[in-house]
Amino acid sequence: MTAQTTLRLCHSGMDRRALYAFEIFLSRIGPDACRISDEGVADVGFIDVDNELGPYLLEGHRLLYPSRPLIVTTQAPGHRPDPLTIEVSKPIGLAAFSAALAQVRCLLPSSLPDVAEGTELSLEAIPDEIPVSALLQAVPHRSSADPVALLRQLEERLATLYVGTMPDADLDDPATHTTLFYTPENFLQGVIARALAHARDIGRPVRIDDTSGAALFLDPRGGRAYPTRSANAVRALAQLPTRGTVTMARVEARDAALLDGLATRPLEALEWDVALWASRGRLPRGTHLDHPVRLRCWPNLTRLAVPPEAMRIAGLWSRGSISLRDTVRVLGVPQRYVFAFYSACHALGLVEQLAIPSLALAARLAPPAADPARTAPPMRGLFKRLLGKLLGARLGEGDAG
């Protein structure tokens, strides 16, 4: 989306009078800055979170549209719930709101190829590294196909690229647990982690070689990766165990000419991708299904590939009180969505598991409640006789009445 494109803005919770005043406010920003739009095709949402329904409107909108930027107004900023939410302090000024719109434009994708009206969108032609927000933006601009069906195709392709196709397993059956876990150290993910640790120790960049020569240059000081292979080739290399076919070495002076001609990408994005590709919907070995998960820090989903349902999953984990097992159950999503997202967050150190099992597990492990009638000690001796007389006397009084 170019800077000249009028942003489509939807609102939540405004009555007719407030909406009229808001439209006048928008007109003062500029005739082509933004316009009020239906919720289903909007580029950005607008919510006042200070009223009684504000927090519920915010949470509901985010669940329905996880990849859409949101502008929220509040008297107490500083509680930005996710990377796609932009806070504007009250009272709202033209300059502050214009700056928020500029931020929205930076969050919107601009790399999706244009599709001619009436033509079919080739899903295989979409770049593998394109974020989910860019994929979803293709839907509102097409009228020749069923938007819902196209959206499902796009999500299915994204899911296949980043979380694989592994079916759900019975989490209560120990026999299926061997399929749920993988060992990151045996994949390119582990090789990159060891190479970065070595690079930091020696204070210079390192090179990762495969059977065809140099595949990656890693510079932790600059936070950059220099792939010599295409995204498809790196993904293929990351999905299979390396089995000793990949080695690392420090970068030498003779590598300078090759480095000058390479495109770079953030190291964080590379580590995130290779973790998703190695995981393919599985968990790092040693992960507990029933320990609560806590999100230490939100992943920068505006700069990383966004797996399906990532925003909803992260929202649950930000509270630090739900396990992987219960995340799958509460959200009603395939296990591979949850497990792959955990694996990617774990690779960047963004998530941890608490040592205390979740309440759900505690309830399952707790012994059944005892029956008071069975556990009460039998009445003996004088106490039993006195209680019998007392009950008899009261029954006699009731008959007499």
C-alpha positions, -999 to 999 in steps of 0.1 A, spaced: 0 0 0 15 33 -10 15 65 10 -11 81 -13 -37 54 -8 -67 64 14 -68 43 45 -100 25 52 -108 29 89 -136 11 109 -148 21 144 -162 2 173 -184 15 200 -193 49 186 -229 62 187 -242 84 158 -233 117 175 -197 106 183 -193 92 148 -204 125 132 -179 145 153 -152 119 144 -158 123 107 -154 161 110 -121 155 128 -109 131 100 -118 156 73 -94 181 90 -65 157 87 -69 156 49 -94 145 23 -74 115 12 -59 105 46 -86 80 56 -123 73 53 -148 54 74 -152 18 61 -170 -14 69 -153 -36 95 -148 -65 71 -126 -46 45 -109 -20 68 -72 -15 68 -72 -2 104 -96 -2 134 -103 26 159 -114 20 195 -118 42 225 -107 19 253 -116 42 282 -153 36 281 -170 6 298 -170 -16 268 -136 -5 255 -114 -34 267 -140 -60 255 -142 -43 220 -104 -43 218 -101 -80 227 -130 -90 204 -116 -70 174 -82 -85 179 -95 -121 180 -115 -115 148 -88 -96 129 -54 -107 144 -33 -91 116 -50 -57 115 -34 -26 130 -55 -8 156 -55 28 169 -68 31 204 -73 63 224 -68 64 261 -61 88 290 -35 64 304 -12 52 277 16 27 283 -4 -6 282 1 -14 245 -13 -50 243 5 -61 211 28 -47 184 -1 -39 160 -19 -17 185 -10 21 184 -20 42 214 -30 79 211 -33 99 243 -63 120 250 -72 147 242 -66 137 206 -48 162 184 -45 163 147 -7 159 148 -9 128 171 -36 111 150 -17 119 118 14 103 133 -7 72 142 -19 69 107 17 71 94 25 42 118 -4 22 104 10 27 69 43 13 80 26 -18 94 5 -25 63 22 -48 37 35 -35 4 52 -65 -10 22 -86 -22 22 -89 -60 -7 -72 -78 -33 -95 -92 -53 -85 -122 -90 -85 -119 -106 -117 -131 -74 -137 -129 -66 -166 -105 -42 -160 -77 -13 -185 -79 -6 -194 -44 27 -210 -54 38 -176 -68 36 -159 -34 70 -155 -18 76 -179 10 89 -152 33 58 -130 30 40 -122 63 5 -134 69 -8 -98 70 3 -94 34 -15 -126 24 -47 -115 41 -46 -81 24 -51 -99 -10 -86 -109 -1 -105 -76 0 -92 -64 -33 -105 -93 -53 -141 -97 -65 -138 -125 -89 -134 -152 -62 -151 -162 -30 -132 -142 -4 -138 -168 23 -126 -196 1 -95 -176 -10 -87 -167 26 -88 -204 36 -65 -212 7 -41 -186 18 -41 -197 54 -37 -233 43 -6 -224 23 8 -204 52 1 -232 76 19 -257 53 49 -234 49 54 -227 86 37 -253 107 35 -283 85 7 -308 82 11 -330 113 -23 -342 125 -34 -338 161 -23 -366 184 -39 -380 216 -20 -360 242 -31 -385 269 -16 -415 251 22 -418 259 27 -439 228 20 -408 206 44 -385 224 74 -396 203 58 -377 174 52 -345 193 89 -336 200 120 -328 181 156 -321 190 166 -286 178 203 -294 182 201 -319 153 188 -293 128 200 -261 112 184 -243 141 209 -259 165 238 -253 141 229 -216 139 226 -213 177 261 -229 182 276 -208 154 263 -175 170 276 -185 204 310 -192 188 309 -159 169 303 -140 201 332 -158 218 357 -150 191 343 -115 183 339 -120 146 313 -133 120 311 -169 112 302 -189 81 279 -220 78 288 -244 49 268 -272 34 279 -297 8 278 -271 -19 299 -244 0 290 -214 20 252 -212 28 250 -185 54 271 -158 69 262 -147 104 272 -114 121 259 -112 157 275 -78 163 255 -63 135 225 -86 140 225 -96 104 224 -128 84 237 -131 48 221 -161 31 237 -172 -2 208 -195 -9 172 -188 -19 145 -189 8 133 -222 -6 168 -237 -3 173 -225 32 139 -239 42 148 -273 27 180 -272 46 163 -263 78 136 -290 77 158 -320 77 184 -331 104 218 -320 94 235 -353 102 270 -338 100 265 -323 65 267 -288 78 298 -272 93 308 -238 106 340 -217 103 350 -181 110 347 -156 82 380 -150 64 393 -120 44 386 -140 11 349 -140 19 346 -102 18 339 -101 -19 310 -126 -16 295 -107 13 294 -74 -5 270 -88 -31 246 -105 -7 212 -93 5 209 -93 43 181 -100 68 178 -97 106 193 -126 125 162 -127 146 140 -133 116 163 -161 104 163 -178 138 126 -175 139 121 -191 105 145 -220 109 128 -228 142 94 -230 125 108 -251 97 126 -275 121 96 -278 144 69 -284 117 43 -284 144 64 -302 171 78 -291 204 115 -289 215 124 -320 234 120 -315 272 89 -293 269 61 -301 293 25 -302 280 10 -293 313 32 -266 328 19 -231 324 35 -210 296 45 -174 302 54 -150 274 84 -130 285 82 -106 256 59 -102 226 75 -113 194 78 -85 168 51 -99 145 54 -69 122 89 -81 112 85 -119 116 66 -145 97 33 -149 116 21 -185 120 -17 -191 121 -35 -180 153 -2 -165 166 -19 -134 181 -45 -154 200 -20 -178 213 3 -150 225 -26 -133 241 -33 -163 263 4 -168 272 9 -132 282 -11 -140 313 12 -169 323 -14 -193 336 -22 -217 308 -5 -248 296 1 -260 260 -25 -287 264 -51 -262 276 -41 -236 249 -51 -261 223 -84 -269 241 -94 -233 248 -86 -219 213 -99 -250 195 -70 -249 169 -48 -276 156 -20 -287 179 6 -278 153 -3 -241 154 3 -239 191 34 -261 191 51 -244 162 46 -209 177 60 -221 210 90 -235 193 97 -203 174 93 -182 206 115 -206 225 142 -202 200 144 -165 206 141 -168 243 106 -151 243 88 -178 263 93 -199 293 75 -226 312 67 -222 349 76 -250 373 42 -252 389 17 -273 369 -14 -257 357 -46 -258 377 -62 -281 351 -34 -307 357 -37 -303 394 -73 -311 392 -66 -342 371 -40 -354 395 -59 -346 427 -74 -376 445 -112 -379 444 -131 -360 471 -139 -382 501 -175 -390 510 -181 -374 544 -207 -401 552 -181 -428 547 -152 -411 564 -169 -398 595 -159 -418 626 -187 -440 640 -205 -426 670 -198 -446 701 -208 -448 738 -225 -420 757 -225 -395 728 -244 -419 706 -271 -426 732 -276 -389 740 -280 -380 703 -306 -407 699 -326 -395 729 -324 -359 716 -337 -369 681 -365 -390 696 -377 -361 718 -378 -337 689 -397 -362 667 -422 -367 695 -428 -330 697 -434 -328 660 -460 -355 662 -478 -338 690 -480 -306 670 
